[in-house]
Amino acid sequence: MAEVVLAVDLGTTATKVIAVDRDAGVVASAEHGYPMRTTPSGEATHDPAQVWAAALDALREVAALGHRVRALSLTGAMHTLLGLDAAANPVTPSVSWADNRAADVAGELRRTPLGIFLHRATGTPVHPFAPLAKLAWFTSRGRTAHVWCGLKDYVAQRLTGHLVTEHSSGSATGLMDLRSLDWHPTALGFAGVTAEQLPPLHAPTDSFPLTRAIPGIAPGTPVVLGGGDGPMANLGVGAVAPGVAAVSLGTSGALRVVRDSPAVDEAGRVFCYAVADGLWVLGGAVSNGGVVAQWAAEAFGADVVTLLDEAAAVPPGASGITALPYLLGERAPWWDPDARSALVGLRREHGRAEITRALVEGVAQQVALVLDAVRSVADVHAVRVTGGAFRSDLWATVLASALGLELELAEDSEGSGVGAGLLGWRALGELPDLAAAASLIKPTRTIRPDEAARRLYAERRPAVERLYHALRDLHRA
């Protein structure tokens, strides 16, 4: 049986445990789901007991296969928050990144000099997903806790008995100073908490011994703290060299590139989060990816594959339609949870194929706007991609053309889990550095841009940006 690191990936709808061998191969996996509670008021929460039970069940299932488990390594959705009492029992649900109840708090802060100061100091955009805004919202309502932590921190505590966090997840809270790697006093003051109410910060490669009895895993096995799913995804697709960006595109999407020092752009359009070993990712997430094709399929009563095939037959430019695809608001580079969608240029002769093509192009243009923002701080000359959207040739070709770069498709879609597994091997001393870990990931195919489409999208992109601002002003009026 193989020697493996078990990567525990705490996602928004399920926890997946992936057994990753020393060569980055996935030799086994198990997935257990749980619901996310949502309400019309913007609440999006998980029951931490359900998430813990799912993680434990998935660990038991993979451990029962008999592989020699060298370590556990953790990753998960970023920007989560829950309160614990003095005995480390939850006193609040786990608040998801998707929770929007702090929108007013974030909106007011973003319009002040303090907002841009905190973005530059912490690397986290001022947005309702950030624990900074969530804590300020809780504080304004008199909600308190003995300690506040992320969902991954809670699971780590259940496994090891130690309540700590690490620089990768900490850098996504809006509360950690990028340069001192400690909690930022001004951010704490705005949030209404003290440093003692947050977990101690550690390196992502730090570990604690397993104290939870799990059949098939020896007591004392190292539990590596790991990092957020975004930074781990860069490692998992082999994009940690300078200038090599990682793009993931599923229901939503993101673009991130690695640097050897923290930075954000002056306009506050990108985030900056820690990976490990002194490396950082700069980039931005978009709220709308494959969801736009799903929405079109529901609206037109068609299946997604058929609709994308029809859209692929429409020439670039969607017969004159420009889409602002903000069905779920938008994150980078606007960080505007209230952004609205639009189809501009619609005429009687247009049908579902042209509209779908425009929506796909709109998402690609949004990712390209993120790339433009990132390039104001860091070089990007190559792109590794992963995600379910790339099963469609239309998505792949349109995105390559909008970015103006060849896309290298990473074989494994479990980027965050594989990244956490490789970080576990790094923590064990089996890999000399993250570059060696990333070199184990080989792309399976290359997607090249269409030159005519590239020129068209580049010419239209400034107008897309103007349309966003015009529609925002119209909606506010």
N, C-alpha and C positions, 0 to 999 in steps of 0.2 A: 504494500500500500504506500501511497505517496506521502511525503512530508508536506504539510500545508500550513498556511495561515488562514484562519477563518475571518473573513471580512464581514462585519455586521453593518449593513446599510439600512439606516432607519429612514424610510421614505415617507412621503405624504399619505400614501394609501396602503403601504405594506412595508414590512421589514424583510429583506432578503439577506440570507447568509450564504456567502460564496467561498468555497475552498479554493485558494489560489496557491499553485505550486511555485517553486523557486524560479521557474522560467516564465512566469506570468500566465500559465495555463489555468483555465477554470476546470477543475476536475469533479466538482459537485456543487449543487446549490439547492436551497429550499426557500420558499416564500410563504409568508403568512400575513394576511391582510387585516385591516381594521377600518372602521368608518371615521370620517371627519365630520364633526357636527358643524353645520353652518346655519345662520339665521339671516333674515332680511336686514338686520342692523349691521351686518358686516362681520359678525363673529365667525371664526373658523378655528375649531379647537379639537384636540384629541384627548381621550382618556389615557393618562400615562400608564395606568394599570393594564389596559389592553395592549398598548405598545410594548410594554415589558413582557407580557405573556407571549406575544407574537415573537419577540426576539428570542425568548427562552425556548419556545417550541421549535423555531427554525434552527437554533444551535443544537438542540437535542437530535433533530432529524439528520443533520449533516454529520454530527459527531458519531452517530450510530453506524455510519458506513465503515468505520474502522481505520480511516487515515490517521497518520501520526500528526497531531495538532501541536505545532511549535509555538503558536501565539494566536491571540485574538486581536483584531484591529478594528477600530470603530470609525464610522463616518455616518452622515445623515443630513437631512434637510437643514439648511442654515436658518438663522433668525428666529428659532423657537424660544419660548419663554414659559417657565412655570415656577410657582412659589412653593417652598417647602417649609415645614416646621422644624423645630430643633432636633427632632428624631428622623429627619429626612423623609417625612411623609408628605405627599402633595397636599397643598391647601388651595390650589387652583387647578383648572385643566391646563394642559399644555397648549399654549397659544401658537398657532401655525404662522408661517410667513405670510399666508394668504389672508390672515385676519386684518380687517380694514377699519376697526373701530377707532384707531388712533389717527385717522386721516386729518381731522381738524388740527390736532396737536402738531402733526408733521407739517401740514400746510402752512400754519402760522410760523413755525420755526424756520422753514425753508425760505420764507420771504424776509428774513432778518440777517444782519451780518453774522450773528452767532451761528446761524444755520450753516453758512458756507465755511465758517471757521471750524466747526465741529466736523464737517465733511472732510476738510483737508487734514485735520488732526487725527481723525480716527479711520479714514478710508471708507466709511460706510455712508452711502447717500442718505439724506434726510427724507424718509419715506415711512409710511405706516408699517411696513414689514419689519423695521428695525426695532430690536428690543429697547433702544433708547427712547423711541416714541411710545412704545407700549408701556414701559415703566412709568413715564411721565403721565400717561393716561390713567394707569392704575393709581398712581399717587394722588392725582386730582380727585379721585373718587374714594380716597381713604382706604384703599386696599393695601395691606401690608403682608409681609412674609418674613420669617427668620432669615431665609436666604433665597435668592433668585438664581436660576440656572437654566441651561438649555436642556432639551429632551435627551440628547446624547449624553450630557453630563449625568443626568438622572440614571440612565441605563448603566453607565460606567460605575456609578455608586452602588447599584444593586449587584454588580458583578464583583466589585473589589472592596467595598466598604469605604472608599475614598471619594469625597465629593470635590472634584477639581475640574477645571476646563483647560483648554490649550489655546495657543496663539491663533490657530487657524479659525476656530469657531469664535474666539474672543474678538478677533478683528472684524467680524461681521455683526457685532452687537451695536456699534456706534458708541461704545463705552471704553474701548482700549486705545491707548496712545500708540500710534504706529512706530514711533521711534524709541520710546522707553520700554515698550512691551509690558506696560502696567496699566491699571485702570486710570482713566483720564479724569482728574478732579473736576474740571468744568462740566464734562459730560455727566458725571455722577451727580453734580449739583442740579443740573437741569432735570435729570431723571428722578431725583428725590430719593436716592439711595446712597449708602456708604460702601466703601470698598469691602468692609467686613460682611456685607450682605450679598457679596458675589463670591464665586469659588476662586481659590488661588489659581494663578496662571502657570502653565507648564509648556515645555516644548512638545510639539505633536508626536515626536518619537519617544517621549517618556512613557513608562509603563508601570503598572502595579500588578501584584500577583492576584490571580483568580482565587476568590474565597467562596464563591457560589458552587455548590456541588452539581456538576453536569456530567452524566455518564459519558464516557469516551474522551473526556478532557481531564488531564491530570490536575489536581489541586496545585496552586502556585504557578500555573501557566501564565506567562506575561500577557496582560491586557494592555495593548498599545492604545494611547489616547486618540491617535489619528487626527482627523480634521474634517472640515465641512465638505459637503458633496461636490461643490463647484471646484475648489482647488484640487481635490482628489481626482476629479474627472480629467483634469489636465494631465496628471501623472498617468492615469489609466489609459489614455489614448496616445501616450508618448509625446506629449507637447510640453516639455519643460526647457528646451533649448531657447536661447534668446531669439526672438523674431518668429517663433513657431506658435501660432494661435490654435486654440481648441474651440470648435464650434459644436454645440449640441443642439439638436432640433427635434423636439418631440411635440407635445401639446404646447409647451412654451419653448424658449431657447435662450442661448447665452453664447457670448464670445469672450474668451479670456486669453491673455498672453502673459508669459512669465518674465519677471525682472529680478535682478539681484539686489534691489533696494526698493523700499516703498515709495509711492508717489501717486498723486491724483492730478488731473488737469485743472487749470485755473478756473474754468467755468463750472466745475463740479458735475461733470457728466458721467464719470466712470467711478467704479469702486476699486478698492485695493485691499486684498485679503492675503493672509499668510498661507504658505504651503507647508514648508519645513526646510530645515537646513539653510536658513537665510534667504529662501526664495519667496517671491510674492507673485500673485496674479493680479493684473489690471484688466478691467473689462466691464461688461454690462450685460444684464439679463433683459430679455424681451418677454413680455407677458403673453404675447400672441404668436404662436407658431402653427403647428398642425391643427390647432383648434379652429382656425379660419376655414379650412377645408371641411372639417366636421360640421361646422355651422352651416356652410353652404349646402352640404349633403342633406342635412335636416330640412333646410329651408326649401330646397328644390325636390325633396322626396326621391333622392338618388343615393346610391352607395358611393363612398368616397373614391374607390378605385376607378369606377366608370367616369365620375366627374373629372378626376385628374387626367384621365386619358383624353377626354373631350377638350379640356383646357390646353393640353399639350399640342393640339392641332391648331390653336390660335397663335398667330405670330407674336413675337415679343412686342410689348406695348399695349396688349389687350385691346386692340382696336380703338385706342384713344381713352380708355378708362384708367384713372388713377385711383387706387384704394388707399385710404388710411385705415389700417386693419386693427383698430384699438377696441376690439370687442370686450376685453377684460381690463380696460384702462391701459396704461403703459408704464414700463419702468425705463430703462436706458433708451436714449440719452435724456428723456424729458423728466423722468421720475414724477409722473403725473397720474395718480390713480383714478382721476376723473376724466381722463382723455376719452374722446368720443370717436367713433368710426364714421367714415364717409366714403361714398363712391362718387367721384367727380368725373364728369364727361359722359354720363350715362345717356343713351339715346334709344329710340324705339327698336332699332335693329339689333341691339345687344341682347344676348341670352345668357343662359347659365354658364356656358363655357367661357365667355368673355369675362363675366363677373368673377368666376373662380380663378381664372388666370390673373386678373387684376389683384385679387386678394393674395395669391401666392407671391406675386411680384411686390406687393406692398410689404409683406413680411421680410422678403429679401432686402428691400430698400432700407427697412428699419435696422436690420443687422448691419448693413453697409454704413448707416449713420453711426452705429456704435463703433465700427471699425475706424471711421474717420476721427471720432473722439479719442479712441485709444492711440491712434497714430500721432496725436498731438503730444503724447508722452513717451511712447515706445514704438520701436520698429516692428512691423509685421510684414513678412515676406513669404510665409507659408502657412497653410491651414490644415489641421487634422479635424475630421468631422466624425460624428457619431449620432445615432438617434433614429427613431422609427421613420421619420419623414424621408430619409435618404433611400428607403425602399422604392420611392417614386423617382423616375428619371427627371420628371418636371421639376420637382423641388431641388434636386441636385444641380441641374443645369442652370436654373434661374439663379440660385444662390451663388454658384461659381461666377456667373456673369455679372451679378450685382457687386460682388466683392472684387472682381477683376483678378482673381487668383485661382490657380489649380487647387482642388480639394483632394486630400488624401483620406480615403475612407478607412477608418480603423475597424478591424475585424470584429472586435467584441463590443457589444452595445452596453455592457455593464461597466462603463468607464469609472464611476465613483467606487464601486466595489473592488474592481481590479486595482485601482489606485491605492485604496486603503490596504489591500493585501500586499502590494509592493512596498508600501510604507512600513508595514509590519516586518517584512524581510529586511528592510533597511535598518529598522530598530534592533533587529537581532544581530546585526553586523554581517549579514550574509551578502549584502550589496554595498559597494563602497560609497555610492552617492546616488542621488536621484537621477542623474544623467544616465548612469548604468542601468537603473531600473527602467527608465523610459525607453532605452535602446532595445529592450525586450519586446516592445510592441511594434509589430510590422503592419503597415497598411496593405490592404488587399486590392484596391484599385484606385485609379486617379480619375477625377472628373474635371474636365477642362471647360473654361468659359467659352461662350459663343461671342466672337469679337464684335459683330454688329449689335448684339444685345447689350454687350458691355458698354459700348459707346452710348447707346440709347439710354440705359439706366443712369449712367454718369451724368448725362445732360439733364435728365429729369430730376435728379436727386435734390438740387437746391429748391426746386418748386415744391417738392414733397415737404421739405422743412417749412417753407412759407405757408403751405396749406395747413399744417398742424397748428401753427400760431394763429392763423386766421380763424380756424374752426374753434380753437380754445377761446379766443376773444368773443366769437359769436355766441358760444354756449354760455359764457359768463354773463354776457349782456342779457 
